[in-house]
Amino acid sequence: MSTGLWGYGNAEGYNPGSDLTGFRVEAEDGHIGKVDKHSEEVDSAHIVVDTGPWIFGREVLLPAGTIQRVDTGEKTVWVNRTKEEIKNSPEFHRDKHIDDPDYRHQLGGYYGGIF
């Protein structure tokens, strides 16, 4: 399992192979949505969060390195970013960005600069 921004290595309670789909996602300052998809790809691990009505149904892609903790009993993922940081992240379009290395580079620059 890789560490850094694109790996789950620093996420407390994360077990490789876990299905996070449907888990609640909590930012540092409150609920932001549910995990719609997740990936464990080496150096590209991430979750896609459906924000529902919070930001008008927008989906956001969060690098796995933003995950602080996973509680499988509570089905909750906590990320180390604020709602505002996530809301202002580069726009995500599933059909266009899910496997786009340029988008991951842009997102890595955005989240990598916020610690």
C-alpha positions in Angstrom: 0.0 0.0 0.0 1.4 3.4 -1.0 1.7 6.4 1.2 1.6 10.1 0.4 -1.2 12.0 -1.3 -2.3 9.1 -3.6 -2.2 6.3 -1.1 -4.2 5.0 1.9 -1.0 4.4 4.0 -1.7 7.2 6.6 -5.4 6.4 7.0 -6.1 5.0 10.5 -8.4 2.0 10.4 -8.2 1.5 6.6 -7.9 -2.2 5.6 -6.8 -2.9 2.0 -9.6 -4.5 0.1 -12.3 -2.7 2.1 -15.3 -1.5 0.1 -15.9 2.1 1.1 -18.8 2.6 -1.3 -21.8 4.2 0.6 -19.7 5.4 3.6 -20.4 8.8 5.0 -17.7 11.4 4.4 -16.9 13.9 7.1 -14.6 16.9 6.5 -12.9 18.7 9.5 -16.0 20.9 9.8 -18.9 18.6 9.0 -20.6 16.1 6.7 -19.9 16.5 2.9 -21.5 13.4 1.3 -21.1 9.7 0.6 -18.4 7.7 -1.1 -19.7 6.8 -4.6 -16.5 5.1 -5.8 -13.1 4.3 -4.5 -9.8 3.1 -6.0 -6.8 1.4 -4.5 -4.6 1.8 -7.5 -1.0 2.3 -6.5 0.0 6.0 -6.7 -3.6 6.8 -7.8 -5.8 5.8 -4.9 -8.8 8.0 -4.3 -12.4 8.3 -3.4 -15.2 9.9 -5.4 -17.7 11.7 -3.1 -21.3 12.5 -4.1 -21.9 15.7 -2.2 -25.7 15.5 -2.8 -27.5 18.9 -2.1 -24.5 20.3 -0.2 -22.9 21.6 -3.4 -25.7 21.0 -5.8 -25.1 17.3 -6.5 -21.5 17.8 -7.5 -19.1 14.9 -7.3 -15.5 15.5 -6.0 -12.5 13.3 -6.3 -10.3 13.2 -3.1 -6.9 11.6 -3.1 -6.7 8.8 -0.6 -4.0 10.7 1.3 -6.6 13.2 2.5 -8.3 10.4 4.5 -7.4 10.6 8.2 -9.5 7.7 9.5 -11.9 5.0 8.4 -14.5 3.5 10.8 -16.0 0.4 9.2 -18.5 -0.1 12.0 -19.8 3.4 11.7 -19.3 3.3 7.9 -17.6 6.7 8.0 -14.5 8.2 6.4 -12.9 11.3 7.9 -10.8 13.6 5.7 -8.3 16.2 6.8 -9.8 19.0 4.7 -12.5 21.6 5.3 -15.8 21.8 3.5 -14.6 25.1 1.9 -11.3 23.5 0.6 -13.3 20.6 -0.9 -15.9 22.9 -2.4 -13.2 25.0 -4.1 -11.4 21.9 -5.5 -10.8 21.6 -9.2 -14.1 20.6 -11.0 -14.5 16.9 -11.5 -16.3 15.2 -14.3 -16.4 11.4 -14.0 -16.4 10.7 -17.8 -13.5 13.1 -18.4 -11.3 12.9 -15.3 -11.5 9.4 -13.6 -8.4 8.1 -15.4 -6.8 11.4 -16.5 -3.2 11.8 -15.2 -3.3 15.5 -16.0 -6.3 16.0 -13.8 -4.7 14.0 -11.0 -1.6 16.2 -11.3 -3.8 19.3 -11.1 -5.7 17.9 -8.1 -2.4 16.8 -6.4 -1.1 20.4 -6.8 -4.3 21.7 -5.2 -4.5 19.3 -2.2 -0.7 18.9 -1.9 -0.4 22.6 -1.2 -3.1 22.5 1.5 -1.8 21.1 4.8 
